[in-house]
Amino acid sequence: MTADATAAPATGDLFADALMQALTASAGHLHTLLDTTRTLPHTAYTGQLNTTVTARVRATVSAPGSTRASASLYLGFLTEQQWDEAAGALATRRDAMAALMSGRVHPDLLDPDNTAGHTLVPANIGFECTSHPPTALHPDGRLCEHTAILAHALAGRFRSQPSALLSIRGCSLGRLAAKLRTALTTTRPTAPDTAAPSPQAAPPTLGTDSDPVRADDAYNLWQVTAAQPAPASVDFTVPAPEYRLAAPPPGVSPGIADMVAAAAQYAQDLLRGAAVEELDALTDAVRHLATPIGAPLLETVAARLHRSPAETRELVLAYRHGGPAGVHAAAGPLPASEVEVERAQAAIVSAQPTARGSLRASGNQITNDSAGVQLRLGPDHRWYPFAVGLTGRWQPVPGPSHDPAAAYRAARTVRRTGPRGPKP
């Protein structure tokens, strides 16, 4: 990876300072090592500083008076959806967007308010060193002289090449610029019979009198925004009638009344343009069982679904935790992209390095048998957490998330007194 051709030193310094603050907070009482290793020469570490691997940076480090060791810093990464959300927010920050379109990073990326709440520099950074393996006192690794030297080397890289942080966190500078163009297209739809602005149109307002904008930034931003016509002002929304469903006549069973009410609500949602769920037979049956009226019919419905009552109760739990997609995640294996599963494993390892050796993947499932934890990728690309229940079966638990590390933590927080591993 080459250094940024026109990276502003001030921006690189801000990225490096933010990294050192996060490292100091993550090191705890060992943070003094960062000060004692600050004055060591750059030749204290050997080998190539690898910043192209998603979620972490690593190098072979030779500390004075110590052995040579392989050291790593785990920074984690943002998911594709999180990067898309960050790009959508950055599309409203014209100065930042102009810099990114010109191939440079911008200090606005360090403020979570400008990136849809997603922090570019993580609050917690993991440490790993072959000379200081994890212990019971430090199960996630600890800061040592080798990782401290690597931290200063990485900060030095950020000062000259701040875009390296983007690659480590899962999105290169070029991909982020492409996401910004996509965000502009989706947030500013093309209006019918609306011509694009002519080349004589004025470029967007940038900068201030005290902080003038670069000419190349203004030109690159104009190139992107000039092809995005303003949205049409016509409102095609059809107002939906307001009505209240009449009480069912005498003699109508509660089950029929519930079905009528659900159908009426579905029709009203369609008229209002609200999102509605398209349910298959299995999910519709489970949805009905999740209501007070349908709960007494669980054994009857389970027989018609050719499932045991225990399996059907698990599907009801899955519906309550994750809706229709949760039911499909719990019902059986689903197809999944190997790349997406590998990225999820990397995210879990980044958040909890000690769990790395015990994770195994199969299809859309990632399992830690020793911890009694399993994640399943649903059709909505959310990860659904499962934990071993009292009966030894995988049981859905709350906390589905697009972030696999968050779903993994949700599963780990569920306390079970049953067996540690699932029944075969």
C-alpha positions in Angstrom: 0.0 0.0 0.0 1.5 3.4 -1.0 1.4 6.5 1.1 -1.3 9.1 0.5 -0.1 11.3 -2.3 -1.5 14.5 -0.8 -2.4 13.5 2.8 -2.5 16.5 5.0 0.0 16.2 8.0 -2.6 17.7 10.4 -5.1 15.0 9.5 -2.6 12.2 9.9 -1.6 13.6 13.3 -5.2 13.6 14.4 -5.6 9.9 13.4 -2.4 9.0 15.2 -3.4 10.9 18.4 -6.8 9.2 18.4 -5.1 5.8 18.1 -2.8 6.5 21.0 -5.7 7.6 23.2 -7.5 4.3 22.4 -4.4 2.3 23.1 -3.8 4.1 26.4 -7.4 3.4 27.5 -7.2 -0.3 26.4 -3.8 -0.9 28.1 -5.2 -0.1 31.6 -2.5 0.1 34.3 0.2 -1.0 31.8 -0.2 2.2 29.8 3.2 3.5 31.1 4.8 1.1 28.6 3.6 3.4 25.8 5.6 6.3 27.3 8.8 4.2 28.0 8.9 2.9 24.4 8.1 6.2 22.8 11.7 7.3 22.4 13.0 4.0 21.0 14.4 4.3 17.4 12.3 3.2 14.5 14.7 0.3 13.9 13.5 -1.3 17.2 11.0 -3.4 15.2 11.8 -5.5 12.2 9.8 -7.0 9.4 7.1 -5.5 7.3 4.3 -3.5 9.1 1.2 -5.2 7.7 -1.8 -2.9 7.6 -3.6 -4.5 4.8 -5.2 -7.3 6.8 -8.8 -6.5 7.9 -9.3 -6.0 11.6 -5.6 -6.2 12.8 -2.1 -5.0 12.2 1.0 -7.2 12.8 4.7 -7.2 12.6 7.8 -9.0 13.9 9.2 -6.9 16.7 12.7 -6.9 18.3 12.6 -5.0 21.6 15.9 -3.9 23.1 17.0 -6.3 25.9 14.2 -8.8 24.9 13.6 -11.6 22.5 12.2 -11.3 19.0 8.4 -11.8 18.9 5.4 -11.6 16.6 3.1 -8.9 17.8 -0.5 -8.0 16.7 -3.0 -5.2 17.5 -6.7 -6.1 17.0 -8.7 -3.1 15.9 -11.8 -4.9 14.6 -13.7 -3.8 11.6 -17.1 -2.3 10.6 -19.5 -4.4 8.7 -20.6 -3.6 5.1 -23.9 -2.2 6.4 -22.1 0.0 9.0 -19.8 1.4 6.3 -22.9 2.0 4.1 -24.6 3.9 7.0 -21.4 5.9 7.6 -21.2 6.8 3.9 -24.8 8.0 4.0 -24.0 10.3 6.9 -20.7 11.5 5.3 -22.7 12.4 2.1 -24.1 15.3 4.1 -20.6 16.6 5.1 -19.5 18.4 1.9 -15.9 19.1 3.1 -15.3 15.5 4.1 -17.0 14.2 0.9 -14.9 16.5 -1.3 -11.7 15.3 0.4 -12.6 11.7 0.0 -13.5 12.1 -3.6 -10.0 13.6 -4.1 -8.3 10.6 -2.5 -7.7 12.1 0.9 -9.1 11.4 4.4 -10.7 14.1 6.4 -10.8 14.8 10.2 -14.6 14.5 10.1 -14.2 10.7 10.0 -13.1 10.7 13.6 -16.4 12.1 14.9 -19.0 9.4 15.3 -21.7 12.0 14.8 -20.5 12.3 11.2 -20.4 8.5 10.6 -23.9 7.4 11.7 -22.6 6.7 15.2 -19.9 4.2 14.1 -16.5 5.0 15.6 -13.6 4.8 13.2 -11.0 4.4 16.0 -12.3 1.6 18.2 -12.6 2.1 22.0 -11.1 -1.2 22.8 -7.9 -2.6 21.1 -6.7 -6.1 21.7 -3.0 -7.1 22.1 -1.3 -10.3 21.2 2.4 -11.2 21.5 4.1 -14.6 21.2 6.3 -13.8 24.1 3.4 -12.8 26.3 0.5 -15.2 25.6 -2.9 -14.7 27.2 -3.1 -15.7 30.8 -5.9 -16.1 33.4 -5.1 -12.6 34.6 -5.1 -11.2 31.1 -7.4 -13.5 29.0 -7.6 -11.1 26.1 -3.8 -10.4 26.0 -2.0 -7.5 27.5 0.2 -4.6 26.4 3.9 -5.5 26.5 7.1 -3.9 25.2 6.6 -5.6 21.8 3.0 -4.5 21.3 3.9 -1.0 22.6 6.6 -0.6 19.9 4.2 -1.9 17.3 1.6 0.7 18.5 4.1 3.6 18.0 5.0 2.2 14.5 1.3 2.1 13.6 0.8 5.7 14.8 3.7 6.7 12.7 2.1 5.0 9.7 -1.1 6.9 10.3 0.7 10.3 10.4 2.0 9.7 6.9 -0.8 7.5 5.6 -4.1 8.0 7.6 -6.1 6.0 5.0 -4.4 2.8 6.3 -6.9 3.0 9.2 -9.8 2.7 6.7 -8.3 -0.5 5.3 -7.8 -2.0 8.7 -11.3 -1.3 9.7 -12.7 -3.0 6.6 -13.1 -0.4 3.8 -10.3 1.1 1.6 -10.4 4.8 0.7 -11.4 3.9 -2.9 -14.3 1.7 -1.7 -15.5 4.4 0.7 -15.6 7.0 -2.2 -17.6 4.5 -4.2 -20.0 4.1 -1.3 -20.4 7.8 -1.1 -21.4 7.9 -4.8 -24.0 5.2 -4.1 -25.3 7.1 -1.1 -25.7 10.2 -3.2 -27.7 8.2 -5.8 -30.0 6.5 -3.3 -30.7 9.6 -1.2 -31.3 11.9 -4.2 -33.6 10.1 -6.6 -33.9 11.2 -10.2 -37.1 13.2 -10.9 -39.0 12.6 -14.2 -38.2 14.9 -17.1 -35.5 16.6 -15.0 -32.3 17.5 -16.9 -29.0 17.4 -15.2 -27.5 20.7 -14.3 -25.4 22.4 -17.0 -21.6 22.7 -16.7 -22.2 26.3 -15.9 -24.0 25.5 -12.7 -22.4 26.8 -9.5 -20.4 24.2 -7.5 -21.6 23.4 -4.0 -20.6 25.8 -1.2 -17.6 24.6 0.6 -15.3 25.9 3.3 -15.3 29.2 5.2 -13.4 32.5 4.9 -11.0 31.4 7.6 -10.6 27.8 6.2 -10.8 28.0 2.4 -11.6 24.8 0.4 -9.0 23.3 -2.0 -9.8 23.8 -5.6 -9.4 20.1 -6.5 -11.9 19.2 -3.7 -14.5 21.6 -5.0 -14.0 20.3 -8.6 -14.3 16.7 -7.6 -17.4 17.3 -5.5 -19.0 19.3 -8.4 -18.3 16.3 -10.7 -20.2 14.0 -8.4 -23.1 16.2 -7.4 -23.7 17.8 -10.9 -25.1 14.5 -12.2 -27.5 14.2 -9.3 -30.7 16.2 -10.1 -32.8 17.5 -7.3 -35.7 15.3 -6.2 -39.2 16.0 -7.5 -41.5 18.0 -5.3 -44.6 16.0 -6.2 -46.1 14.0 -3.4 -47.7 10.8 -4.6 -48.8 9.6 -1.1 -52.4 8.5 -1.0 -54.0 9.2 2.3 -55.3 6.1 4.0 -58.8 6.1 5.5 -59.0 6.1 9.2 -61.4 3.5 10.6 -61.8 1.3 13.6 -62.6 -2.4 13.2 -66.1 -3.3 14.5 -66.4 -5.8 17.3 -67.0 -9.4 16.0 -70.7 -10.5 16.1 -71.8 -13.1 18.7 -70.8 -16.7 18.1 -67.6 -15.9 16.2 -64.7 -17.9 17.6 -61.7 -16.0 19.0 -59.4 -17.6 16.4 -61.6 -16.3 13.5 -61.8 -12.9 15.1 -58.0 -12.7 15.4 -57.5 -13.7 11.8 -60.0 -11.0 10.7 -58.3 -8.3 12.8 -54.9 -9.3 11.4 -56.2 -9.2 7.8 -57.7 -5.7 8.4 -54.4 -4.4 9.9 -52.5 -5.9 6.9 -54.9 -4.0 4.5 -54.5 -0.8 6.3 -50.7 -1.0 6.3 -50.8 -1.5 2.6 -52.9 1.6 2.1 -50.6 3.6 4.2 -47.5 2.4 2.3 -46.0 0.9 5.4 -43.7 -2.2 5.2 -45.6 -5.4 5.6 -44.4 -8.9 6.2 -44.8 -11.6 3.6 -45.2 -14.7 5.6 -44.9 -18.3 4.5 -47.1 -21.1 6.0 -44.5 -22.0 8.7 -43.8 -18.5 9.8 -47.6 -17.6 9.8 -48.3 -20.6 12.0 -45.5 -19.7 14.4 -46.7 -16.1 14.5 -50.2 -17.2 15.5 -48.8 -19.5 18.2 -46.9 -16.4 19.7 -50.3 -14.8 20.4 -52.4 -15.5 23.6 -55.1 -17.0 21.4 -52.8 -19.4 19.5 -50.6 -20.5 22.5 -53.1 -23.3 23.6 -53.0 -24.8 20.1 -49.2 -25.4 20.2 -49.3 -29.2 20.3 -51.9 -29.4 17.6 -50.0 -27.0 15.3 -46.7 -28.8 16.0 -48.2 -32.1 14.8 -49.4 -30.4 11.6 -46.0 -28.9 11.1 -44.4 -32.4 11.6 -42.3 -31.0 14.4 -42.0 -31.9 18.1 -43.6 -29.5 20.7 -40.1 -28.7 21.9 -39.0 -27.7 18.4 -42.1 -25.6 17.9 -41.6 -23.8 21.2 -38.1 -22.9 20.0 -39.5 -21.5 16.8 -42.0 -19.3 18.8 -39.0 -18.0 20.9 -37.2 -17.3 17.6 -40.1 -15.3 16.3 -40.3 -13.3 19.5 -36.6 -12.5 19.3 -36.2 -11.9 15.6 -39.5 -12.1 13.7 -40.0 -14.1 10.5 -36.2 -14.1 9.7 -35.5 -15.5 13.2 -37.9 -18.4 12.5 -36.1 -19.4 9.4 -32.7 -19.1 11.1 -34.0 -21.5 13.8 -35.9 -23.9 11.5 -32.8 -25.4 9.8 -29.6 -24.7 7.9 -29.6 -21.9 5.3 -27.3 -21.1 2.4 -24.6 -18.5 3.3 -21.6 -16.8 1.7 -18.3 -18.2 2.8 -16.8 -14.7 2.7 -19.6 -13.4 4.9 -19.0 -16.2 7.4 -15.3 -15.7 7.4 -15.7 -12.0 8.1 -18.0 -12.8 11.0 -15.4 -15.2 12.5 -12.8 -12.4 12.1 -15.1 -10.0 13.9 -15.6 -12.4 16.8 -11.9 -13.1 17.0 -11.2 -9.3 17.0 -13.6 -8.7 19.8 -12.6 -11.9 21.8 -9.2 -13.2 20.7 -9.2 -16.0 23.2 -12.3 -17.6 21.5 -10.4 -17.9 18.2 -9.3 -21.5 18.6 -12.6 -22.9 19.6 -14.8 -21.4 16.8 -15.9 -23.7 13.9 -18.0 -22.8 10.9 -20.5 -25.0 9.0 -22.8 -23.5 6.4 -24.5 -20.5 8.0 -23.5 -21.4 11.5 -20.6 -20.5 13.7 -20.3 -22.6 16.9 -18.2 -22.5 20.1 -19.0 -25.9 21.6 -17.0 -25.3 24.8 -18.9 -22.1 25.6 -22.3 -23.5 24.5 -22.8 -20.7 22.0 -23.9 -20.7 18.3 -24.6 -17.9 15.7 -26.8 -18.5 12.7 -26.9 -16.2 9.7 -30.5 -15.4 8.9 -32.1 -14.5 5.5 -32.0 -10.8 6.5 -28.2 -11.0 6.9 -28.5 -10.6 10.7 -26.7 -13.0 13.0 -29.0 -14.8 15.4 -27.6 -16.0 18.8 -28.3 -19.4 20.3 -27.3 -20.9 23.6 -27.5 -24.5 25.0 -30.6 -24.8 27.0 -31.4 -27.0 30.0 -32.3 -29.9 27.7 -29.0 -29.7 25.8 -30.7 -28.3 22.7 -29.8 -25.0 20.9 -32.3 -22.4 22.1 -32.8 -19.0 20.5 -31.8 -16.1 22.8 -32.4 -12.3 22.4 -29.9 -10.1 20.6 -29.9 -10.7 16.8 -27.6 -8.2 15.1 -25.9 -7.4 11.8 -22.7 -7.2 13.9 -21.6 -10.8 14.6 -19.5 -9.8 17.6 -22.5 -8.1 19.2 -24.6 -11.3 18.6 -21.8 -13.4 20.0 -21.7 -11.3 23.2 -25.5 -11.6 23.5 -25.3 -15.4 23.5 -22.4 -15.4 26.0 -24.4 -13.3 28.5 -27.1 -15.9 28.7 -26.5 -17.9 31.9 -27.4 -21.5 31.6 -27.2 -24.2 34.3 -27.5 -27.1 31.8 -24.8 -29.0 30.0 -22.0 -26.9 28.3 -22.4 -28.6 24.9 -25.4 -29.4 22.7 -26.8 -32.9 22.5 -26.0 -34.7 19.2 
